[in-house]
Structure formats: structure tokens, C-alpha cells
Amino acid sequence: MFSGADRSGLERRRGAQRVLGAQAEEIGARECEKQHQYGLQVARRQAAVRQRAEAAAGGGHALSGSEKAAVGRDLTRVKHLCAEAEKENTTIYLEEVPPAAAVPKIEPKQLVKAARPPPPAV
């Protein structure tokens, strides 16, 4: 009767999680640039490329055509920014790029305070 479990929703959520992780790395890279930490900026941009590429590859059949195109455009944009940062670092700043394992993780933050709804009026 059933051919198998539909995993498209799970794949979409995992892809979205990777995209959000990549966005966090991009924001972190911009902060590193402001603080003149160019080696760390390159490492964060490389992490953003990896996460975007995983989102593009992992989406598979769960993404529609327009979604695949958007993920592909984002991946191209992030690759371009990464290549630009790598070039600037190797030609101007000459800072050592830390390995991916040495880059501090971006900790998730709670954006909304959890609150219980008021008890129903009787």
C-alpha cells in the first residue's frame, strides 16, 4: 500500500538548517572583517560555502525548480565572496587561515522569550 516514507519535509528542514548556518557564518565573516581578522574571515566564508553546497546537494527532490535555482544562485554568490576574501588575504593581509576545526562555533541564540499563555478565564 505504501512504497516508503516521505522524507521530503525532513530534507527541506535539514536544508533550511544548513542555509541558516551558512547565513550565520556569512554574518560572522563580516564581523571578522570589521575586526581585521582576515584569516578567520576566510575560514568563515569557506564554512558558508560548505554549508550552502550541502544544502544544494541535500535538497534533492525535495526542492522545487525555483528553490533549486535560488539555492544555486546563493551558492554562486557565496563562492564569489569566498574567492574574493581568499585573494585579498593571500595578496594583502597574509594572515594564516585556521582549519575548520579550529574556528569557534557560532552558538545559537534564542530570539524570543518563551512564555506560558495566561490561564483561560472561567
C-alpha positions as CSV (number, residue, x, y, z in Angstrom):
1,M,0.0,0.0,0.0
2,F,2.8,2.5,0.9
3,S,6.0,2.5,-1.0
4,G,8.0,4.2,1.6
5,A,8.1,7.1,4.0
6,D,8.0,10.6,2.5
7,R,11.2,12.2,3.7
8,S,10.9,15.4,1.7
9,G,9.8,17.5,4.7
10,L,12.8,16.3,6.7
11,E,15.2,17.0,3.8
12,R,13.7,20.5,3.5
13,R,14.2,21.2,7.2
14,R,17.8,19.9,7.1
15,G,18.5,22.1,4.0
16,A,17.0,25.1,5.7
17,Q,19.1,24.5,8.8
18,R,22.2,24.4,6.6
19,V,21.2,27.6,4.8
20,L,20.7,29.4,8.2
21,G,24.0,28.1,9.4
22,A,25.6,29.5,6.2
23,Q,24.0,32.8,6.8
24,A,25.3,32.9,10.4
25,E,28.8,32.2,9.0
26,E,28.4,35.0,6.5
27,I,27.5,37.4,9.3
28,G,30.4,36.1,11.3
29,A,32.7,36.7,8.3
30,R,31.6,40.3,8.0
31,E,32.2,40.8,11.8
32,C,35.7,39.3,11.3
33,E,36.4,41.8,8.5
34,K,35.3,44.7,10.7
35,Q,37.7,43.5,13.4
36,H,40.5,43.0,10.9
37,Q,40.7,39.2,11.4
38,Y,41.1,38.3,7.8
39,G,42.3,34.7,8.2
40,L,39.2,33.9,10.3
41,Q,37.1,35.8,7.8
42,V,38.3,33.4,5.0
43,A,37.6,30.4,7.2
44,R,34.1,31.5,8.0
45,R,33.4,32.2,4.3
46,Q,34.7,28.7,3.5
47,A,32.3,27.3,6.1
48,A,29.5,29.2,4.5
49,V,30.4,27.7,1.1
50,R,30.4,24.2,2.5
51,Q,27.1,24.6,4.2
52,R,25.5,26.1,1.1
53,A,26.9,23.3,-1.1
54,E,25.5,20.7,1.4
55,A,22.1,22.5,1.2
56,A,22.1,22.4,-2.6
57,A,23.2,18.8,-2.7
58,G,21.0,17.5,0.1
59,G,17.8,19.2,-1.1
60,G,17.5,16.7,-3.9
61,H,14.0,16.0,-5.0
62,A,12.5,17.9,-2.0
63,L,13.1,21.3,-3.6
64,S,11.1,22.8,-6.5
65,G,12.8,24.1,-9.6
66,S,12.7,27.7,-8.4
67,E,14.1,26.8,-5.0
68,K,16.9,24.8,-6.6
69,A,17.7,27.9,-8.7
70,A,17.7,30.2,-5.7
71,V,20.0,27.8,-3.7
72,G,22.3,27.6,-6.8
73,R,22.4,31.5,-7.1
74,D,23.2,31.8,-3.4
75,L,26.0,29.2,-3.7
76,T,27.5,31.1,-6.6
77,R,27.4,34.3,-4.7
78,V,29.0,32.9,-1.5
79,K,31.7,31.2,-3.6
80,H,32.5,34.5,-5.2
81,L,32.7,36.3,-1.8
82,C,34.9,33.5,-0.5
83,A,37.3,33.6,-3.5
84,E,37.5,37.4,-3.1
85,A,38.3,37.1,0.6
86,E,40.9,34.4,-0.1
87,K,42.6,36.6,-2.8
88,E,42.7,39.6,-0.6
89,N,44.2,37.6,2.3
90,T,46.9,36.0,0.1
91,T,47.8,39.2,-1.6
92,I,47.4,41.9,1.0
93,Y,46.9,40.7,4.6
94,L,48.9,37.4,4.6
95,E,47.1,36.0,7.7
96,E,47.0,32.3,8.4
97,V,43.6,30.7,7.7
98,P,42.7,28.5,10.6
99,P,41.5,24.9,9.9
100,A,37.7,24.4,10.0
101,A,38.0,22.5,13.3
102,A,39.8,25.5,15.0
103,V,37.1,28.0,14.0
104,P,34.9,28.8,17.0
105,K,31.3,27.6,16.6
106,I,28.6,30.1,16.3
107,E,26.3,29.4,19.2
108,P,22.5,29.5,18.6
109,K,20.6,32.3,20.3
110,Q,17.1,32.4,21.5
111,L,15.3,35.2,19.7
112,V,12.1,35.1,21.6
113,K,11.4,34.6,25.2
114,A,9.3,31.5,26.0
115,A,6.2,32.4,27.8
116,R,3.2,30.4,29.0
117,P,-0.2,31.6,27.8
118,P,-2.4,33.0,30.5
119,P,-4.9,30.6,32.1
120,P,-8.3,30.5,30.5
121,A,-10.9,32.8,32.1
122,V,-13.6,30.8,33.8
